[in-house]
Amino acid sequence: MNENDPKFIRASRLAEIVSGSLKGDPQKKITGAAGIGHSGPRILTFAENKQLLEKAVQAEAGLVIIPEEISEEDYEIDVLKVDNPRLAYARAARFFAPRPYYNPGVDDSAEVSNSASLGHEVSIHPGVVVDDRAIIGDEVILAPGVYVGAEVEIGDFSVIHPRAVIGHGTSMGCRVEIGPGSVVGSDGFGYVWSGTENVKIPQLGKVKIEDNVEIGACVCIDRAVSGTTVIKKGTKIDNLVQIAHNVCLGEDNLIAGQTGIAGSSKTGDRVTTAGQVGVVDHVSLGDEITVGGKGMVSKDLQEKGFYSGIPAQKHRQELKERASLRRLPELKERIKELEQEVQKLKEKNSDK
């Protein structure tokens, strides 16, 4: 087994990857990464406090990433000391992550247009269709059943999972990942009532996805009516999300499952929406805004912070209103008592 064998990595190399301080054997071979409950003598894990470090010791973990402030001197275990153990683990564990569907070549059953351009070491699997004038970058993976429309551009090292559809004219940057069954570049939902029927507005725009975007399973991102629907770099989108026509998502957004963002709305950078959030059309969200689960954004929100509720407002105010609502039965009874007291006073005064 040589140093380049992907089945292991030296502890010293992991220290370089995470910019950590290694306390232990630099030559130790680490063969995998896992949580503490699944660790073992050759497994990398992480512990964010002393209690978790003790559990890692009990599990005989091979190498543990810990915060700088924790002392390892009381334990016989190899550690990597860093500022942020969870972040360091995420970066180190990439080494052990499998590369799905990586198998350079074009399967005989794939249909690739003669006018399409393929980069180096692309992996094109059975049932894939690549339409006219599409441009596929280096080491791109198109898993079984993927459809790539005409004039689509897919950047280097991107992965398109099974049964995903990339509609015509869509452009994607490098290291983009599209989950199974997702549709990018579908028609937006736009109609005009004629008096007798709903007449479809032609969706003539495109979709642009920048570098390092990850899109989960069964996500729909609509093309613009005109112009471009944009997903900016670093944004991560969970499963079962709807992004409507002409939406622009800023950089490094986190969009959780079942979120729906209506047409022409815009988000700033580092915006987070929790599960089942709804954003109405033509709304703008500023940078570093978080919307709690089931929240509905019905107007522009520009001040950074945590919002929740229907309609979404500052979370602290929403909590106050919820607390008041819980007191309604009690207040109702109190009002009845006060009404009875008032009635008694009226009757007493009328007898005088």
Steps between C-alpha positions, in 0.01 A plus 500: 500500500659831393447858618269580207269207570156658556422244772693690765655834588775579750415694815765758407326565167164545672665755729610693191152484346329649808791725606503325836758415763560125515563341840583140419647270236547689170533172307171349621283379214141623512258302284168674558300770676190464717314627804622390840244220521640340185870572550784254549880460505549629142209744489504880514234666717450827687407606854387853584528464878671291767203266548501407131878456508457246780249312282749503213762352732258226604432427130877479440479752215809519282518879483276761665462863396455715813491873589824673594384563857449133589796314648574152373774428754278281718416266211703258293362602164622682188334837444492789255450835672315766301282809551181342362485117524175459307629708208835321502325161498285605204811591302699193598216255439487604133803281444292191577185604316425278199472660159162378376475375143859593415578277205661696214357422161174515305263206533384343173136565586553874557385740229748783456444755223779535247497874566549457876843560655635260762789578735771267626408190705125555495285217637186461289283211616224288341191683382657846503396746229720798415331732253636729230783742574518408869840558660608250767811587704786284625424208733128571496282207605163444333334213688252258342195657338616862507371736231713799397320743274623696202765767562542404865840569657621287793823601671791277602462238777121531517280201586148453364320214677257251340189622320583867540395731217703804394284714273624674186723803537586436866855591605671340798835583657763263637444247779122520478298203627142432392304236693290214362179596326561873512399726212700812420364726229136390498239752386393756755139517615358800316153548346266780396121471528339582166147499632441144386830321569846524656748587226859388563771766501798363303798445730784632284773544761772277642648366825852573620658301782838617627792300646472268802122487507334182632141419413318211668253244369172593330573873489340717231673817381301685235647690209429872486213652308772714345850557630644247745416309817826506701641279776823660618815322610515288812124472547364165625142394429331211681256245354149591383556871448327722242688798356275697264578704191734803523599426860854599599653320798813662644828339596523228766127471562364193683153408375340217701248245377154598373587867477319681221629828356261676265583688183742794483592485869861560602714399795827648619808306604499241781121484522353189667145371467387214724254230392173598327579869480301692241619818328242693297579652162705818450637498856859588593694358795823661618826333599525263799130450555360176643133407467370236740299191402161560332565874495339703222689797364240741362702822484859617465731414791828689500628504859707190574371269769260214576142525377205265545122476482220575253572762383870484589617754757786527749505175696485667842181684405352178360570321829324777694194471278494122533519533877204741490300260284554220752343723765183565298284237678604642837437856384161399357393364838629812672298719263186299581561552870549874448182522291308329779644742754402796279148360460463465875610860550248618238221309670599635842504858371163455327339393833597824671 
